[in-house]
């Protein structure tokens, strides 16, 4: 599993919030700054598996 699949599994919103916390905890050090794609995806509601779309699209099963 790569980093994008992992973010989709965890939830891009959760990962974005965690990354912001780490960035702020290290006094705004640039290497911990969240990527703007994460913020855009959260704003667009593409949060990963829980919304059936994140970095990848997930089909809804018909069970």
Residue pairs with C-beta under 8 A, 6 or more apart in sequence:
1 9
4 54
4 55
4 56
5 55
5 56
7 15
7 38
7 48
7 54
7 55
8 48
8 49
8 54
8 55
8 56
8 58
9 48
9 49
10 48
11 47
11 48
11 49
11 50
12 38
12 41
12 42
12 46
12 47
12 48
12 54
12 55
13 42
13 47
15 38
16 34
16 38
16 39
16 41
16 42
19 32
19 33
19 34
19 38
20 34
22 32
23 29
23 32
23 33
23 34
26 32
41 47
41 54
41 55
45 51
46 53
46 54
47 54
48 54
48 55
49 58
52 58
52 59
52 60
